[in-house]
Structure formats: C-alpha cells, structure tokens
Amino acid sequence: MDHIVSQQSLRRCQDQARLVIPELLTRMEEGSTNLRDDFYGYLSAFICSIYGHRPGIDQHKTNRDFGGAQIFLTLDEFSWLERWIQVRKSLGPKNDRVFITKGDGPVKNMVRYFQMAWAQMGLPGRPTCTDIRTAVSAHARNFHTTGTLALQLLLDKQLLALAG
C-alpha cells in the first residue's frame, strides 16, 4: 500500500461495522448459516481498525513472546461476542475455539474476510491487517504528541492528589 490508511477510513470502518455486526448476528440467530465469514470480516475490521490487532491469531510470534493482545469493548460490543458464542453453539463446532471453521482447524482466512468486509463498506484500497496496524500506530503517535502526553501526566497527578 502506497500510503497510510486515513483516520477517516478507520472511523468509517468502525461506524459501519457497528451497524452491520448486530444485523449479521440477528440474521444468524434467525437461522441464516452462510454469514459466518461476513461476521468474521466485520468483527476483525472493527477490532483491527481500533487496535491494529487481528482477532483469532494465537500462533503469532508477538503472541508467543508477549501473550494475547488486550482489547477493550463497550457492553454492546461485548454482547456481539456473547451472541456469537450462542450462534456458534448451533453450528456444531468441532473444537473450542471462538472462531470456527466447518472443519476442526483454526480460521486461516481472517485477512481475506477482513478485506471482503472493507470492500463491502466501500472503503478505499485493499489494506492488510499490517497496513491497518501501521496506520493505527502512526495516527496514535501523531495524535499523542509530547504536549498531549505532558497534559495527561499533569491530569493524572491532579487526580491522584484528589483521590489521596
């Protein structure tokens, strides 16, 4: 990819995924069985666009060295996973992984599902999860300048003084 994915694209991805994910879950709860890959794509696009992490990756060097990535979800976002677990049970999973395939192996196409969702959202380019991780990192670094970090430290000190 020739350029970093824009903040606007990342925000549009998050906004659209927030709308589509509950709809996909509702349709799966009502019996549509062919939407699993779409759900994986939108969920991975959502998480990746915020944190730069790919969900469902457990055999990665970073994971082996540092452990799994922590993500923080709102109650609504967490409810997507709770609903997915219920849908997952109805699919007769052959393993205990959160993200399942029709067989008994791990999901290996998460990037393809992510790119499919990205295209369905009408977002520019065909970024990989690495492109998104680079963009999230660059935008965070550019946003959190020395001045904003110093202000945050000052606010933290004031909060500690008030609490103590």
Protein Blocks (a to p, Z undefined) as FASTA:
>chain_A
ZZdcdfklmmmmmmmmmmmmmmmmmmmmnopaklmmmmmmmmmmmmmmmnopaehiabbf
klmmnopadddddfklmmmmmmmmmmmmmnopabfbfbdcfblbdcfklmmmmmmmmmmn
opgcjddfklmmmmmmmmmmmmmgfklmmmmmmmmmmmmmmmZZ
